[in-house]
């Protein structure tokens, strides 16, 4: 078992620390973590990597982060500098504050939030709250910068996957917003 107290967000740690944290968080899983499991959960990202060594380099930079139900992961317009991969559980997403807050969806295992922070940390575009107990894999901006130095191919593959996801979101938003603004 790995002592996670020595694993900070900017330190490398053994990949099985993910499972050690998961085991103490929710009662446990019997399997060891593998790049294959990451590939199954995060297909859109994993297919951009050309080798398992690249994926392993990414996994080693991530910090397992358990979140209890009701915990805010990000706050709308609050400071945000971490990309989170949803390993297990679900998160609710809303925009706005107070009475102006609007629920916009739910994220589950295999999805991620905070993509823009890899490019430029800044205000969060949504409030994300753990809808149930969750296990997230965190990749802070500074740790990503270190990955760019240590393993440029892995960092490039991740940025490519994130860029494609952002482009998809922009296109989807454009097709939803444009027809509603053109109605007379």
C-alpha positions as CSV (number, residue, x, y, z in Angstrom):
1,X,0.0,0.0,0.0
2,X,1.3,3.5,-0.9
3,X,1.5,6.2,1.7
4,X,-0.4,9.0,-0.1
5,X,0.6,11.6,2.4
6,X,3.9,11.9,0.6
7,X,2.2,12.3,-2.8
8,X,1.6,16.0,-3.5
9,X,0.0,17.4,-6.6
10,X,3.3,18.2,-8.2
11,X,5.1,15.0,-7.3
12,X,5.4,11.8,-9.3
13,X,3.8,8.8,-7.5
14,X,3.2,5.1,-8.4
15,X,0.2,4.6,-10.6
16,X,-1.2,2.1,-8.0
17,X,-1.6,5.0,-5.6
18,X,-4.8,5.7,-7.6
19,X,-6.2,2.3,-6.5
20,X,-4.8,2.6,-3.0
21,X,-6.8,5.8,-2.6
22,X,-9.8,4.3,-4.2
23,X,-9.6,1.3,-1.9
24,X,-9.6,3.5,1.2
25,X,-12.3,5.8,-0.2
26,X,-15.1,3.4,-1.1
27,X,-14.4,-0.1,0.1
28,X,-12.0,-1.2,-2.5
29,X,-11.3,-2.7,-5.9
30,X,-9.5,-6.0,-6.3
31,X,-7.6,-5.1,-9.5
32,X,-4.4,-3.2,-10.0
33,X,-4.6,-0.1,-12.1
34,X,-3.5,-0.4,-15.7
35,X,-3.1,1.8,-18.7
36,X,-5.7,-0.5,-20.3
37,X,-8.3,0.6,-17.7
38,X,-7.5,4.3,-18.4
39,X,-7.9,3.6,-22.1
40,X,-11.3,2.0,-21.5
41,X,-12.5,4.9,-19.4
42,X,-11.0,7.8,-21.3
43,X,-11.2,6.6,-25.0
44,X,-11.2,10.1,-26.5
45,X,-7.9,10.9,-24.8
46,X,-6.3,7.5,-24.9
47,X,-6.6,7.2,-28.7
48,X,-4.4,10.3,-29.1
49,X,-1.5,8.6,-27.4
50,X,0.9,6.5,-29.6
51,X,2.1,4.2,-26.8
52,X,1.3,2.8,-23.4
53,X,4.5,4.5,-22.1
54,X,3.0,7.9,-22.9
55,X,-0.2,7.1,-21.1
56,X,1.8,5.7,-18.2
57,X,3.7,9.0,-18.0
58,X,0.4,10.9,-17.8
59,X,-1.0,8.6,-15.1
60,X,2.1,9.1,-13.0
61,X,1.5,12.8,-13.0
62,X,-2.1,12.6,-11.8
63,X,-3.1,12.8,-8.2
64,X,-6.0,10.6,-7.0
65,X,-8.6,12.9,-5.4
66,X,-11.6,11.5,-3.5
67,X,-14.6,13.9,-3.3
68,X,-17.5,13.4,-0.9
69,X,-21.0,14.0,-2.1
70,X,-21.8,17.7,-2.0
71,X,-18.2,18.9,-2.2
72,X,-17.6,21.6,-4.8
73,X,-14.8,20.8,-7.2
74,X,-14.9,24.2,-8.9
75,X,-16.9,27.3,-8.2
76,X,-18.3,29.4,-11.1
77,X,-15.9,32.3,-11.8
78,X,-13.6,31.0,-9.0
79,X,-10.0,30.3,-9.5
80,X,-9.4,27.1,-11.5
81,X,-6.0,25.6,-12.3
82,X,-6.6,21.9,-12.4
83,X,-7.8,19.4,-15.0
84,X,-9.9,16.6,-13.4
85,X,-10.7,13.2,-14.9
86,X,-13.8,11.5,-13.4
87,X,-12.6,8.0,-12.5
88,X,-15.7,7.0,-10.6
89,X,-18.9,8.7,-9.5
90,X,-20.9,11.6,-10.9
91,X,-20.7,15.4,-10.8
92,X,-23.4,18.0,-11.3
93,X,-22.6,21.0,-13.4
94,X,-24.2,24.5,-13.1
95,X,-23.5,28.0,-14.3
96,X,-24.3,31.3,-12.6
97,X,-24.6,32.0,-8.9
98,X,-27.4,32.1,-6.3
99,X,-30.9,32.4,-7.8
100,X,-29.3,32.9,-11.2
101,X,-27.7,29.4,-11.1
102,X,-28.8,27.0,-13.9
103,X,-28.1,23.3,-13.8
104,X,-26.6,22.3,-17.2
105,X,-25.9,18.6,-16.8
106,X,-24.1,15.7,-15.1
107,X,-20.7,14.2,-15.7
108,X,-19.8,10.6,-15.0
109,X,-16.9,8.2,-15.2
110,X,-14.8,8.7,-18.3
111,X,-15.4,12.5,-18.6
112,X,-13.3,15.4,-17.5
113,X,-13.5,19.0,-16.5
114,X,-11.1,22.0,-16.4
115,X,-9.7,21.5,-19.9
116,X,-9.0,25.2,-20.4
117,X,-6.7,25.3,-17.3
118,X,-4.1,23.3,-19.2
119,X,-3.8,26.2,-21.5
120,X,-4.4,29.1,-19.1
121,X,-5.5,28.8,-15.5
122,X,-8.3,31.3,-14.6
123,X,-11.9,31.6,-13.6
124,X,-14.0,28.5,-13.8
125,X,-16.8,28.5,-16.4
126,X,-19.1,26.4,-14.1
127,X,-19.7,25.2,-10.6
128,X,-19.0,21.5,-10.4
129,X,-20.2,19.6,-7.4
130,X,-19.9,15.9,-6.5
131,X,-23.4,14.5,-6.8
132,X,-22.2,11.3,-5.1
133,X,-18.9,10.2,-3.6
134,X,-16.4,10.4,-6.5
135,X,-12.8,9.5,-7.3
136,X,-11.1,12.1,-9.5
137,X,-7.7,12.2,-11.0
138,X,-6.3,15.7,-10.7
139,X,-3.7,17.2,-13.1
140,X,-2.8,20.7,-11.9
141,X,-1.5,23.2,-14.5
142,X,2.0,23.3,-13.0
143,X,2.2,19.5,-13.0
144,X,1.2,19.6,-16.7
145,X,3.9,22.1,-17.3
146,X,6.4,19.6,-15.8
147,X,4.9,16.8,-18.0
148,X,5.6,19.1,-21.0
149,X,9.3,19.1,-20.0
150,X,9.6,15.5,-18.9
151,X,7.6,13.9,-21.7
152,X,6.6,16.3,-24.5
153,X,4.9,13.6,-26.5
154,X,2.5,12.7,-23.7
155,X,1.8,16.4,-23.1
156,X,1.2,17.0,-26.8
157,X,-1.2,14.0,-27.0
158,X,-3.2,15.2,-24.1
159,X,-3.4,18.8,-25.5
160,X,-4.5,17.4,-28.8
161,X,-7.3,15.4,-27.2
162,X,-8.4,18.4,-25.1
163,X,-8.3,20.7,-28.2
164,X,-10.6,18.3,-30.1
165,X,-13.0,18.2,-27.1
166,X,-13.0,22.0,-26.9
167,X,-13.6,22.3,-30.7
168,X,-16.5,19.8,-30.4
169,X,-18.1,21.8,-27.5
170,X,-17.8,25.1,-29.5
171,X,-19.4,23.5,-32.5
172,X,-22.2,22.1,-30.4
173,X,-22.8,25.3,-28.6
174,X,-22.8,27.2,-31.9
175,X,-25.4,25.0,-33.5
176,X,-27.6,25.3,-30.3
177,X,-27.2,29.1,-29.9
178,X,-27.4,30.3,-33.5
179,X,-30.9,28.8,-34.3
180,X,-32.4,30.2,-31.0
181,X,-31.0,33.7,-31.7
182,X,-32.2,33.8,-35.3
183,X,-35.8,33.0,-34.5
184,X,-38.0,36.0,-34.9
